[in-house]
């Protein structure tokens, strides 16, 4: 048990494991974001267009991601509101890209919106790592 705890602490503290922490948090946030979008679509699909559901889904997902990136991945101190704002800048343009990609996948590939959203998430994960590393949480 001590070895497992030591391994977890090493993964959490060592800067060289930052990409691994990012992937772990990214996996969590992917599941979280997909679940939030699917839940919103399930409850509101008859009243709100699937593209508009991206807005509240992204607010929840960005806030979750910010907290995990700040405290688990990049482990920055202070500058919370500034970093949170930068996260929104990064995710804002990614959300616009996702909306266009989602539209194309639903309209032309005839995918269900929740399935199409999963493809969008894969693309945005890669772009967001480099954006956050070099912009949002830059030391």
C-alpha positions, 0 to 999 in steps of 0.5 A, a space after each residue: 500500500 505504501 508503494 502505491 501511495 508513493 507512486 501516486 505522490 510521485 506522479 502528482 509532484 514530478 514535473 516530468 509527469 505533467 503530460 501524464 497528469 494532463 491525459 488523466 485529467 483529459 480523460 476525466 474531463 472527456 467523460 465529464 463533458 460528454 456526459 454533461 452534453 448527453 444529459 443536456 441533450 436528453 433532457 432538453 432536445 425537444 426544446 433546445 437545438 442541439 447546437 445551443 446545448 454546446 453552450 451550457 455543456 462547455 461552461 460546465 466542462 471548462 470549469 471542471 477542466 480549469 479546476 483539474 488543470 490548475 490543481 492537478 496538472 499545472 499546479 499553479 498558485 495564485 492568478 486564479 481568475 486570470 488563468 480561468 479567463 485564459 481557459 475561456 479564451 482557449 476553450 472559446 475558440 475551440 468551442 467555435 471549432 467544435 460547433 462547426 465540426 459538430 454541425 458538419 458531422 450531424 448534417 453531412 455524416 448523419 451522426 447522432 449529436 452525442 456521437 458526433 460530439 465525441 469526435 469533436 472532443 478528441 480533436 479539441 483535447 490535443 489542441 487544448 493541451 498545447 494552448 493551456 501549457 503555453 498560454 493559460 498556465 504559463 509560468 
